[in-house]
Amino acid sequence: MKRRFRLTRSIDFKRVRTEGKSYSHPLVVLVASAAEQTELRVGVSTGYALGGAVQRNRARRLLREAVRPLVEQMPSGWEIVLIARKPLLGAGFLEIKAAVQGLFLRAGLGIQEQ
């Protein structure tokens, strides 16, 4: 995922978590909030309960890669936070991609299933 599409600041993550609507899946949680900016921005969060640094970084890489091809199809004006859950580490990439696509569909972000 290109850097211009990423949420990076802690204050942005907090704002999306408090103002946004959440959608859950056993592998990942999606929190979406309408933004003042015109571009879509996506952030990935992993907690310490997920494991050590290696496991958390792997989970972030997997989620970013699952979102990367979908960014072009998403409508602008949204800020999205994806929160990894522990079962994500045992799941295959196709399962993760399907979970992310399903959450985007439930959130009404206009993603077509591929």
C-alpha distances in whole Angstrom, upper triangle without the diagonal:
4,6,8,7,8,11,13,16,19,21,18,17,21,21,19,21,24,24,22,23,22,21,22,22,23,20,18,18,17,18,17,19,20,19,21,18,17,14,12,10,9,10,11,15,17,21,23,25,22,23,23,20,20,19,17,15,15,14,11,10,11,10,6,7,9,7,5,8,10,8,10,13,13,16,15,17,16,14,13,14,13,16,17,20,22,23,19,20,22,21,19,16,17,19,16,14,17,18,14,15,19,18,16,19,22,20,21,17,18,16,18,19,18
4,6,6,7,11,12,16,19,20,17,18,21,22,20,22,25,25,23,24,24,24,25,25,26,23,21,21,19,20,19,20,20,19,20,17,16,12,11,10,10,11,13,17,19,23,25,27,25,26,25,22,22,22,20,17,18,17,14,13,14,13,10,10,13,11,8,11,12,9,11,14,14,16,15,17,16,15,15,15,16,19,20,23,26,26,22,23,26,24,23,20,21,23,19,18,21,21,18,19,22,21,19,22,24,22,23,19,20,18,21,22,21
4,5,5,8,9,12,16,17,15,15,19,19,18,20,23,23,22,24,23,24,25,26,27,24,21,21,19,19,19,19,19,17,19,15,15,12,11,9,10,10,12,15,18,21,24,26,24,25,24,21,21,22,19,16,18,18,14,13,16,14,11,13,15,13,11,14,15,12,14,17,16,17,15,16,16,14,14,15,16,18,20,23,26,27,23,24,27,26,25,22,23,25,21,20,23,23,19,21,24,22,20,24,25,23,24,20,22,21,23,25,24
4,6,8,10,13,16,17,14,15,19,18,17,20,23,22,21,23,23,24,26,26,28,26,23,22,19,19,17,17,17,15,15,12,12,9,9,7,9,11,14,17,20,23,26,28,27,28,27,24,25,25,22,20,21,20,17,16,18,17,13,15,17,14,12,15,15,11,12,16,14,15,13,13,13,12,13,15,17,19,21,25,28,29,25,27,30,28,27,24,25,26,23,21,24,24,20,21,24,22,20,23,25,22,22,19,20,20,23,24,24
4,7,10,13,15,16,13,14,17,17,15,18,20,19,18,20,20,20,22,23,25,22,19,19,16,16,14,15,15,13,14,12,11,7,6,4,6,8,11,15,18,21,25,26,24,26,26,23,24,23,20,18,19,18,15,15,16,14,11,13,14,11,9,12,12,8,10,13,11,12,10,11,10,9,10,12,13,17,18,22,25,26,23,24,27,25,25,21,22,23,20,18,21,20,16,17,20,18,16,19,21,18,19,15,17,16,19,21,21
4,6,9,12,13,10,11,14,15,13,15,18,18,17,19,18,19,21,22,23,21,17,17,15,14,14,14,15,13,15,13,13,10,8,5,5,5,8,12,15,18,21,23,21,23,23,20,21,20,17,16,17,16,12,13,15,12,9,12,14,11,11,14,13,11,13,16,14,15,13,13,11,9,9,10,11,14,16,20,22,24,21,22,25,24,24,21,22,23,19,18,21,20,16,18,20,18,16,20,21,19,20,17,19,18,21,23,23
4,6,9,10,7,7,11,11,10,12,15,15,14,17,17,18,20,21,23,20,17,16,14,12,12,12,13,12,14,12,14,11,9,6,5,5,8,10,14,16,19,22,20,22,22,20,21,21,17,16,18,16,13,15,16,14,12,15,16,13,14,17,16,13,16,18,15,16,14,13,11,8,8,8,11,13,15,19,22,24,21,22,26,25,25,22,24,24,20,20,22,20,17,19,21,18,17,21,21,18,20,17,20,20,23,24,25
4,7,9,7,8,11,12,12,14,16,17,17,19,19,21,22,23,25,22,19,18,16,15,15,15,17,15,16,15,17,14,13,9,9,7,9,10,13,16,18,21,20,21,21,18,20,20,16,15,18,16,13,15,17,15,13,17,18,16,16,20,19,16,19,21,19,20,17,16,15,11,11,10,13,14,16,20,22,24,22,23,26,26,26,24,26,26,22,22,25,23,20,22,24,21,20,24,25,22,24,21,24,23,27,28,28
4,5,5,7,9,10,11,13,15,16,16,19,19,22,23,25,26,24,21,19,18,16,16,15,17,15,16,15,18,16,15,11,11,9,11,12,15,16,18,21,21,22,22,19,22,22,18,17,20,19,16,18,20,18,17,20,21,19,20,23,22,19,22,24,21,22,19,17,16,12,13,12,14,15,18,21,24,26,24,25,29,28,29,27,29,29,25,25,27,25,22,25,26,23,22,26,26,23,25,23,26,26,29,30,31
4,5,5,6,9,10,11,12,14,15,18,18,21,21,24,25,23,19,18,17,15,16,15,17,16,17,17,20,18,17,14,13,10,11,10,13,14,16,19,19,21,20,19,21,21,17,17,20,19,16,19,21,18,18,21,22,20,21,25,24,21,25,26,23,23,21,19,17,13,13,11,14,14,17,19,22,25,23,24,28,28,29,27,29,28,25,25,28,25,22,25,26,23,23,26,26,23,25,24,27,27,30,31,32
4,5,5,6,9,10,11,12,14,17,18,21,22,25,26,25,21,19,17,15,15,14,15,14,15,15,18,18,17,14,14,12,14,13,16,17,19,22,22,24,24,22,25,24,21,21,24,22,19,22,24,21,20,24,24,22,23,26,25,22,25,26,23,23,20,18,16,12,13,12,15,16,19,22,24,27,26,27,30,30,32,30,32,30,27,27,29,26,24,26,27,24,23,26,26,23,25,23,27,27,31,32,34
4,5,5,6,9,10,11,11,15,16,18,20,23,24,23,19,17,15,12,12,11,12,10,12,12,15,14,13,10,10,9,12,12,15,17,20,22,22,24,24,22,25,24,20,20,22,20,17,20,22,19,17,21,21,19,20,23,21,19,21,23,19,19,16,14,12,9,10,10,13,14,18,21,24,26,24,26,29,28,29,27,29,28,24,24,26,24,21,23,24,21,20,23,23,19,21,20,23,23,27,29,30
4,6,5,6,9,10,10,13,13,16,17,19,21,19,16,13,12,10,11,10,13,12,15,15,17,16,14,11,10,7,9,9,12,13,16,18,18,21,21,20,22,21,17,18,20,17,15,18,19,16,16,19,19,17,19,22,20,18,22,22,19,19,18,15,13,9,9,7,10,11,14,17,20,22,21,22,26,25,27,25,26,25,22,22,24,21,18,21,22,18,18,21,21,18,20,19,22,22,26,27,29
4,6,5,6,9,10,13,13,16,18,21,22,21,18,15,14,11,12,11,14,13,15,17,19,18,17,14,13,11,12,11,14,14,17,19,20,22,23,22,24,23,19,20,23,20,18,21,22,19,19,23,23,21,23,26,24,22,25,25,22,22,20,17,15,11,11,10,13,13,16,18,21,24,23,24,28,27,29,28,29,28,24,25,26,23,21,23,24,20,20,23,22,19,22,21,24,25,29,30,31
4,5,5,6,8,11,13,16,18,21,24,23,19,16,14,11,10,9,11,10,12,14,17,16,15,13,13,12,14,14,17,18,21,22,23,25,26,25,27,26,22,23,25,22,20,23,24,21,20,24,23,21,23,25,23,21,24,24,20,20,18,15,12,10,11,10,14,14,18,20,24,26,25,27,30,29,31,29,30,29,25,26,27,24,21,23,24,20,19,22,21,18,20,19,23,24,27,29,31
4,6,5,5,8,10,13,15,18,21,20,16,13,10,7,7,6,9,9,12,13,15,15,13,11,10,10,12,12,15,16,20,21,21,24,25,24,26,24,21,21,23,20,18,21,21,18,18,21,20,18,20,22,20,18,21,21,17,17,15,13,10,7,7,7,11,12,16,18,22,24,22,24,27,26,28,26,27,25,22,22,23,20,18,19,20,16,16,19,17,14,17,16,19,20,24,25,27
4,6,6,8,8,12,13,16,18,18,14,11,10,6,8,8,12,13,16,17,19,18,16,14,12,11,12,11,14,14,18,18,19,22,23,23,25,23,19,21,22,19,18,21,21,18,18,22,21,19,21,24,21,20,23,23,20,20,19,16,13,10,9,8,10,10,14,16,19,21,20,23,26,25,27,25,26,25,21,22,23,20,17,20,20,16,16,19,17,15,18,17,21,22,25,26,28
4,6,8,10,14,16,19,21,21,18,14,13,9,10,9,12,13,16,18,20,20,18,16,16,14,16,15,17,17,20,21,22,25,27,26,28,26,23,24,26,23,21,25,25,21,22,26,24,22,25,27,24,23,26,26,22,21,20,17,14,12,12,11,14,14,18,19,22,25,24,26,29,28,30,29,30,28,25,25,26,23,21,23,22,18,19,21,19,16,19,19,23,24,27,29,31
4,7,10,13,16,20,22,22,19,15,13,9,8,6,9,10,13,15,17,18,16,15,15,15,17,16,19,20,23,24,25,28,29,29,30,29,25,26,28,25,23,26,26,22,22,26,24,22,24,26,23,22,24,23,20,19,17,14,12,10,11,12,15,16,19,21,25,26,25,28,31,30,31,30,30,28,25,25,26,23,20,22,21,18,17,20,18,14,17,17,20,22,26,27,30
4,6,10,13,16,19,19,16,12,9,6,5,4,8,10,13,15,17,17,14,13,13,13,15,15,18,19,23,23,23,26,28,27,29,27,23,24,26,22,20,23,23,19,20,23,21,19,21,23,20,19,21,20,17,16,15,13,10,9,8,9,12,13,17,19,22,24,22,25,28,26,28,26,27,25,22,22,22,19,17,18,18,14,14,16,14,11,13,13,17,19,22,23,26
4,7,10,14,17,17,14,10,8,5,6,7,10,13,16,18,19,19,16,15,14,15,16,16,18,19,23,23,23,26,28,28,29,27,24,25,26,22,21,24,23,19,20,23,21,18,22,23,20,19,22,20,17,16,17,15,12,11,10,10,12,13,16,18,21,22,21,25,27,25,27,25,25,23,20,21,20,17,15,16,15,12,12,14,11,8,11,12,16,17,20,22,25
4,7,10,13,14,11,7,6,4,6,9,12,15,19,20,21,20,17,16,14,14,14,14,16,17,20,20,19,23,26,25,26,24,21,23,23,19,19,21,20,17,18,21,18,17,20,22,19,19,22,20,17,18,18,17,13,12,10,9,10,10,13,14,18,18,18,21,23,21,23,22,22,20,17,18,17,14,13,15,13,9,11,13,10,8,12,13,16,17,20,20,23
4,7,10,11,9,6,5,6,8,12,15,18,21,22,23,21,18,17,15,15,14,15,16,18,21,20,19,23,26,26,26,23,21,22,22,18,18,21,19,15,18,20,17,16,19,20,17,18,21,19,17,18,19,18,15,14,11,11,10,10,12,13,16,16,16,19,21,19,21,20,19,17,15,15,14,11,10,12,10,6,9,10,7,7,11,12,15,15,17,17,20
4,7,8,6,4,6,9,11,15,18,21,24,25,26,24,20,19,16,16,14,14,15,16,19,17,16,20,23,24,24,21,19,21,20,16,17,19,17,14,17,19,16,16,20,21,18,20,23,21,19,21,22,21,18,16,13,12,10,9,10,10,13,13,13,16,18,16,18,18,18,15,13,14,13,10,10,12,10,7,11,12,10,10,14,15,18,17,19,18,21
4,5,5,6,8,11,14,18,21,23,27,27,28,25,22,21,17,17,15,15,15,16,19,17,16,19,22,23,23,19,18,20,19,15,16,18,16,13,17,18,15,15,19,20,18,20,23,21,20,22,23,24,20,19,15,14,11,10,10,9,12,10,10,14,14,13,15,15,15,11,10,12,11,7,9,11,9,7,11,12,11,12,15,16,18,17,18,17,19
4,6,8,11,14,17,21,24,27,30,30,31,28,25,23,20,19,16,15,14,15,17,15,13,17,20,21,21,17,17,19,17,14,16,18,15,14,18,18,16,17,21,22,20,22,25,24,23,25,27,27,23,22,18,16,12,11,9,7,9,7,8,12,12,10,13,14,15,11,10,13,12,9,11,14,12,11,15,16,14,16,19,20,22,20,21,19,21
4,7,10,14,17,20,24,25,29,29,29,26,23,21,17,16,13,13,12,13,16,14,11,15,18,18,18,14,13,15,14,10,12,14,12,10,14,15,13,14,18,19,18,20,23,22,21,24,25,25,22,20,16,14,10,9,6,5,7,6,5,9,9,8,11,11,12,9,7,10,10,7,9,12,11,11,14,16,15,16,19,19,21,19,20,18,19
4,7,10,13,17,20,22,25,25,25,23,19,17,14,13,10,10,10,12,15,14,12,15,18,18,18,15,13,15,14,10,11,13,11,9,12,14,12,12,16,18,16,17,21,20,18,21,22,22,18,16,12,10,7,6,5,5,9,9,7,11,12,11,13,13,14,11,8,10,11,7,7,11,11,9,11,14,13,13,17,16,19,17,19,18,19
4,7,10,13,17,19,23,23,23,21,18,16,13,12,10,10,11,12,16,15,13,17,20,20,20,17,15,17,17,13,13,16,14,11,14,16,14,13,17,19,17,17,21,20,18,19,20,20,16,14,10,8,6,5,7,8,11,12,11,14,16,15,17,16,17,14,11,13,13,9,9,12,11,8,11,13,12,11,15,15,18,17,19,18,21
4,6,10,13,15,19,19,20,18,14,13,10,10,9,10,12,14,18,18,16,20,22,22,22,19,17,18,18,14,14,16,15,11,13,15,13,12,15,17,14,14,18,17,14,16,16,16,12,10,7,6,5,6,9,11,15,15,14,17,19,17,19,17,17,15,13,13,13,10,8,11,10,7,8,11,10,8,12,11,15,14,17,17,19
4,7,10,13,16,17,18,17,13,12,10,10,10,11,14,15,19,19,18,22,24,23,24,22,19,20,20,17,16,18,18,14,15,18,16,14,17,19,16,16,19,18,15,15,15,14,10,8,6,5,7,8,12,14,17,18,17,20,22,21,22,21,21,19,16,16,17,14,12,14,13,10,10,13,11,9,12,12,15,16,19,20,22
4,7,9,13,14,15,14,11,10,9,10,12,13,17,19,22,23,22,25,27,26,27,25,22,22,23,19,18,20,19,15,16,18,17,14,17,18,15,14,17,16,12,12,12,10,7,6,5,7,9,11,15,17,21,22,20,23,25,23,24,22,22,21,18,17,18,15,13,14,14,10,9,12,11,8,10,9,13,14,17,19,21
4,6,10,11,13,13,10,10,11,12,14,15,19,21,24,25,24,28,29,28,29,27,24,24,25,22,20,22,22,18,18,21,20,17,19,20,17,16,18,17,13,12,11,9,6,5,6,9,12,14,18,20,24,25,23,26,29,27,28,26,26,25,22,21,21,19,16,17,17,14,12,15,14,10,12,11,15,16,20,22,24
4,7,9,10,11,9,10,12,14,17,19,22,24,28,29,28,31,32,31,32,30,27,27,28,25,23,25,25,21,20,23,21,18,20,21,18,16,17,17,13,11,9,6,5,6,9,12,15,18,21,24,27,28,26,29,32,30,30,28,28,27,24,23,23,21,18,19,19,16,14,16,15,12,12,11,14,16,20,22,25
4,5,7,8,8,9,11,13,17,19,22,24,28,29,29,31,32,31,32,31,27,27,28,26,23,24,25,21,20,23,22,19,20,21,18,16,17,17,14,11,9,5,5,6,9,12,16,19,22,25,29,30,28,30,33,31,32,29,29,29,26,24,25,24,20,21,22,19,16,19,19,15,15,13,16,18,22,25,27
4,7,9,10,11,14,16,20,22,25,27,31,32,32,35,35,33,35,33,30,29,31,29,26,27,28,25,23,26,25,21,22,24,21,18,19,19,16,13,10,7,8,9,13,16,19,22,26,29,32,34,31,34,37,35,35,32,33,32,29,28,29,27,24,24,25,22,20,22,22,18,18,16,19,21,25,28,30
4,6,8,9,13,15,19,21,25,27,31,32,31,34,34,32,33,32,29,28,29,27,24,25,26,23,21,23,23,20,20,21,19,16,16,17,14,12,8,6,8,9,13,16,19,22,25,29,32,33,31,33,36,34,34,31,31,31,28,26,28,27,23,23,25,22,19,22,23,19,19,16,18,20,24,26,28
4,7,9,13,16,20,22,26,29,32,34,33,35,36,33,34,33,30,29,30,28,25,25,26,23,21,23,22,19,18,19,17,14,14,15,12,9,6,5,8,10,13,17,20,23,26,29,33,34,31,33,36,34,33,30,30,30,27,25,27,26,22,22,24,22,18,20,22,18,17,15,16,18,21,24,26
4,6,10,13,17,20,23,26,30,31,30,32,33,30,31,30,27,25,26,24,21,22,22,19,17,19,19,15,15,16,14,10,11,12,10,9,5,5,7,8,11,14,17,21,23,27,30,31,28,30,33,30,30,27,27,27,24,22,24,23,20,19,22,20,17,19,21,17,17,14,15,16,19,22,23
4,7,10,14,17,20,23,27,28,27,29,30,27,28,27,24,23,23,21,18,19,19,16,14,16,16,12,12,13,11,8,9,10,8,7,5,5,5,6,8,11,14,17,20,23,26,27,24,26,29,27,26,23,24,24,21,19,20,20,16,16,18,16,13,16,17,14,14,11,13,13,17,19,21
4,7,10,13,17,20,23,25,24,26,26,24,25,24,20,19,20,18,15,16,17,14,12,15,15,11,11,14,12,9,12,13,10,11,8,8,6,5,6,9,11,14,17,21,24,25,22,24,27,25,25,22,23,23,19,18,20,19,15,16,18,16,14,17,18,15,16,13,15,15,19,21,22
4,7,10,14,17,20,22,20,22,23,21,21,20,17,16,17,15,12,13,14,10,9,12,12,9,10,13,11,9,12,13,11,12,11,11,8,6,5,6,8,11,13,17,20,21,18,20,23,21,22,19,20,20,16,15,17,16,12,14,16,14,12,16,17,14,15,13,15,15,18,19,20
4,7,10,13,17,18,17,19,20,17,18,17,14,13,15,13,9,11,13,10,9,12,13,10,12,15,14,12,16,17,14,16,15,14,11,8,6,5,6,9,11,15,18,19,17,18,21,20,21,18,20,20,16,16,18,16,13,16,17,15,14,18,18,16,18,16,18,18,21,21,22
4,7,10,14,15,13,15,16,14,15,14,10,10,11,9,6,9,10,7,7,11,11,10,12,15,15,14,17,19,16,18,18,18,14,11,9,6,5,6,8,11,14,16,13,15,18,17,18,16,18,17,13,14,17,15,12,15,17,14,14,18,18,17,19,17,20,18,21,21,22
4,7,10,12,10,13,14,13,14,12,9,10,12,9,7,11,12,9,10,14,14,13,16,19,18,17,21,22,20,22,21,20,17,13,11,7,6,5,6,10,12,15,13,14,17,17,19,18,20,19,15,16,19,16,14,17,19,16,17,20,20,18,21,20,23,21,24,24,25
4,7,8,7,9,10,10,11,9,6,8,10,7,7,11,11,10,12,15,15,15,18,21,20,20,24,25,23,25,24,24,20,17,14,10,9,6,5,8,9,12,11,11,15,15,17,17,19,18,15,17,19,16,15,19,20,17,19,22,22,21,24,23,25,24,26,26,26
4,5,6,8,9,10,12,10,7,11,12,10,11,14,15,14,16,19,19,19,21,25,24,24,28,28,26,28,27,26,23,20,17,13,11,8,8,8,9,13,12,13,16,17,20,20,22,20,17,20,22,19,18,22,22,20,22,25,24,23,26,25,28,27,29,29,30
4,5,6,7,8,11,10,8,11,13,12,13,16,17,16,18,21,21,22,24,28,27,27,31,32,30,32,31,30,27,23,21,17,15,12,11,10,10,14,14,13,16,18,21,21,24,22,20,23,24,22,21,25,25,23,25,28,27,26,30,29,32,30,33,32,32
4,5,8,11,13,10,9,13,14,12,14,17,17,17,19,22,22,23,25,28,28,28,32,32,30,32,32,31,28,24,21,18,15,12,10,9,7,11,12,12,14,17,20,21,23,21,19,22,23,20,21,24,24,22,25,27,26,26,29,29,32,30,32,31,32
4,7,9,10,7,6,10,10,9,11,14,14,14,16,18,18,20,22,25,25,25,29,30,28,30,30,30,26,23,20,16,14,10,8,7,5,9,9,8,11,13,16,17,20,18,15,19,20,18,18,22,22,20,23,26,25,25,28,27,30,28,30,28,29
4,7,8,6,6,10,10,10,12,15,15,16,18,20,20,22,24,27,27,28,31,32,31,33,33,33,29,26,23,19,17,14,11,10,8,11,11,9,12,15,18,19,22,20,18,21,23,21,21,25,25,24,26,29,28,28,31,30,33,31,33,31,31
4,6,5,6,9,10,11,12,14,16,17,19,20,21,23,24,28,28,28,32,33,32,34,34,34,30,27,24,21,19,16,13,14,12,14,14,12,15,17,19,20,23,22,20,23,25,23,23,27,28,26,28,31,31,30,34,32,35,32,34,33,33
4,6,5,6,8,10,11,12,14,15,16,18,20,21,22,26,26,26,30,31,30,32,32,32,29,25,23,19,18,15,13,15,13,16,15,13,16,18,20,19,23,22,20,22,25,23,22,26,27,26,27,31,31,30,33,31,33,31,33,32,32
4,6,5,6,9,10,11,12,14,15,17,18,20,21,24,25,26,29,30,30,32,32,32,29,26,24,20,18,16,14,15,13,15,14,11,14,16,17,17,21,20,18,20,23,22,22,25,27,25,27,30,30,30,33,31,33,30,32,31,30
4,6,5,6,9,10,11,12,14,15,17,19,20,23,24,24,28,29,28,31,31,31,28,25,22,19,16,14,11,11,10,11,10,7,11,13,14,15,18,17,15,18,20,19,19,22,24,22,24,27,27,27,30,29,31,28,30,28,28
4,5,5,6,9,10,11,12,14,15,17,18,22,22,22,26,27,26,28,28,28,25,22,19,15,13,11,9,10,10,12,10,9,13,14,16,15,19,18,15,17,20,18,17,21,22,21,22,25,26,25,28,26,29,26,28,27,27
4,5,5,6,9,10,11,12,14,15,16,20,21,21,24,26,25,27,27,27,24,21,19,16,14,13,11,13,13,15,12,11,14,15,16,15,18,18,15,17,20,19,18,21,23,21,22,26,26,26,28,26,28,26,28,27,26
4,5,5,6,9,10,11,12,14,15,18,19,20,23,25,24,27,27,28,25,22,19,17,14,13,10,12,12,13,10,8,11,12,12,11,15,15,12,14,18,17,16,19,21,20,21,25,25,25,28,26,27,24,26,25,24
4,5,5,6,9,10,11,12,14,17,18,18,22,23,22,25,25,26,22,20,17,14,11,10,7,9,9,10,7,6,10,10,11,10,14,13,10,12,15,14,13,16,18,17,18,21,22,22,24,23,24,22,24,22,22
4,5,5,6,9,10,11,12,15,16,16,19,21,20,22,22,23,20,17,14,11,9,9,8,11,12,13,10,10,14,13,14,12,15,15,12,13,16,15,13,16,18,17,17,21,22,21,23,21,23,21,23,22,22
4,6,5,6,9,10,10,14,15,15,18,20,20,23,23,24,21,19,16,14,12,12,11,14,15,15,12,11,14,14,13,11,14,15,11,12,16,15,13,16,19,18,18,22,23,22,24,22,23,21,22,21,21
4,6,5,6,9,10,12,14,15,18,19,19,22,23,24,21,19,16,14,11,12,10,12,13,13,9,9,12,10,9,7,10,11,8,9,12,12,11,13,16,16,16,19,21,20,22,20,22,19,20,19,18
4,5,5,6,9,11,11,12,16,17,16,19,19,21,18,15,12,11,8,9,8,11,13,13,9,11,13,12,11,9,11,11,7,8,11,10,8,11,13,12,13,16,17,17,19,17,19,16,18,17,17
4,5,5,6,9,10,10,13,15,14,17,18,19,16,14,12,11,9,11,11,14,16,17,13,14,17,15,14,11,13,14,11,10,13,13,10,13,15,14,14,17,19,18,20,17,18,16,18,18,17
4,5,5,8,9,10,13,15,15,19,19,21,19,17,15,14,12,14,13,16,18,17,14,14,16,14,13,9,11,13,10,8,12,13,11,12,15,15,15,18,20,19,21,18,19,16,17,16,15
4,6,7,8,10,13,13,13,17,18,20,18,17,14,13,11,13,12,15,17,16,12,14,15,13,11,8,9,10,7,5,9,9,7,8,12,12,12,14,16,16,18,15,16,13,14,13,12
4,6,5,6,10,10,10,13,14,16,14,13,11,11,10,13,13,16,19,18,15,17,18,16,15,11,12,13,10,8,10,11,7,8,12,11,10,13,15,14,15,13,13,11,13,13,13
4,5,6,8,10,11,14,15,17,15,15,13,14,13,16,16,19,21,21,17,19,21,18,17,13,14,15,13,10,13,14,11,11,15,15,13,16,18,17,18,15,15,12,14,14,14
4,6,7,8,10,13,15,18,17,17,15,16,15,18,19,22,24,23,19,21,22,19,17,13,13,15,13,10,12,14,11,11,14,15,13,15,18,18,17,14,14,11,12,12,11
4,6,5,6,10,12,15,14,14,13,14,14,17,18,21,23,22,19,21,23,20,18,15,14,15,13,10,11,13,9,8,12,12,9,11,15,14,13,10,10,7,9,10,10
4,5,5,8,9,12,11,12,11,13,13,17,18,22,24,24,21,23,25,22,21,17,17,18,16,13,15,15,12,11,14,14,11,13,16,14,14,10,11,9,12,13,14
4,6,8,9,13,13,14,14,17,17,21,22,25,28,28,24,26,28,25,23,20,19,21,19,15,17,18,15,13,17,16,13,15,18,17,15,12,11,10,12,14,14
4,7,9,13,13,15,14,17,17,21,22,25,28,27,24,26,28,25,23,20,19,20,18,15,15,17,13,11,14,14,11,12,15,14,12,9,7,6,8,11,11
4,6,9,9,11,11,14,15,19,20,23,26,26,23,26,27,25,24,20,20,20,18,15,16,16,13,11,13,13,9,10,13,11,10,6,6,6,9,12,14
4,7,7,11,12,15,17,20,23,26,29,29,26,29,31,28,27,24,23,24,21,19,19,19,16,14,16,15,11,12,14,12,10,7,7,9,12,15,17
4,6,9,11,15,17,21,23,26,30,30,27,30,32,29,29,26,25,26,23,21,22,21,18,17,19,17,13,15,17,14,13,9,11,12,16,19,20
4,7,10,14,17,20,23,26,30,30,28,30,33,31,30,27,27,27,24,22,23,22,19,18,20,18,14,16,17,14,13,11,13,15,18,21,23
4,6,10,13,16,19,22,26,27,24,27,29,27,27,25,25,24,21,20,21,19,16,16,17,14,12,14,15,11,11,9,12,13,17,20,22
4,7,10,13,17,20,23,24,22,25,27,26,26,23,24,23,20,19,20,18,15,16,17,14,12,15,16,12,13,11,14,15,19,21,23
4,7,10,13,16,20,21,18,21,24,22,22,20,21,20,16,16,17,15,12,13,14,11,10,13,13,10,12,10,14,14,17,19,21
4,6,10,13,16,18,16,18,21,20,21,19,20,19,15,15,17,14,11,14,15,12,11,15,15,12,15,13,17,16,20,20,22
4,6,10,13,14,12,15,17,16,17,15,17,15,12,12,14,11,9,12,13,10,11,14,14,12,15,14,17,16,19,19,20
4,7,10,12,10,13,16,15,17,16,18,16,12,14,15,12,11,14,15,12,13,17,16,15,18,17,20,19,22,21,23
4,7,8,7,9,12,12,14,13,15,13,10,13,14,11,11,14,15,13,15,18,17,17,20,19,22,20,22,21,22
4,6,6,8,10,11,14,14,16,13,11,14,15,12,12,16,16,14,17,19,18,18,22,22,24,22,24,23,24
4,5,6,8,10,13,14,17,14,12,16,17,14,15,19,18,17,20,22,21,22,25,25,27,25,27,25,26
4,5,6,7,10,12,14,11,10,14,14,12,14,17,17,16,19,21,20,22,25,25,26,24,25,23,23
4,5,5,8,9,11,9,7,11,12,10,11,15,15,14,17,19,19,20,23,22,24,21,23,20,21
4,6,8,10,13,11,10,13,15,13,14,18,18,18,20,23,23,24,26,25,27,24,25,23,23
4,7,10,12,10,10,14,15,14,16,18,19,19,22,23,24,25,28,27,28,25,26,23,23
4,7,8,6,7,10,11,10,13,15,15,16,19,20,21,22,25,24,25,22,22,19,19
4,6,5,6,9,10,11,13,14,16,17,19,20,21,23,25,24,24,21,21,18,17
4,5,5,6,9,10,11,12,14,15,17,18,20,21,23,21,22,18,18,16,14
4,5,5,6,9,10,10,12,14,15,16,18,20,21,20,20,16,16,13,11
4,5,5,6,9,10,10,12,14,15,16,18,20,19,20,16,16,13,13
4,5,5,6,9,10,11,12,14,15,17,19,18,18,15,16,14,14
4,5,5,6,9,10,11,12,14,15,17,15,16,12,13,10,10
4,5,5,6,9,10,10,12,14,15,15,15,12,11,8,9
4,6,5,6,9,10,11,12,14,14,15,12,13,11,12
4,5,5,6,9,10,11,13,11,13,10,12,11,12
4,5,5,6,9,10,11,10,10,7,8,7,9
4,5,5,6,9,10,10,11,9,9,8,11
4,5,5,6,9,9,11,10,12,11,14
4,5,5,6,5,7,6,9,10,13
4,5,5,6,6,6,8,8,12
4,5,8,9,10,11,12,15
4,6,8,10,12,14,17
4,6,8,10,13,16
4,6,9,12,15
4,6,10,12
4,7,9
4,6
4
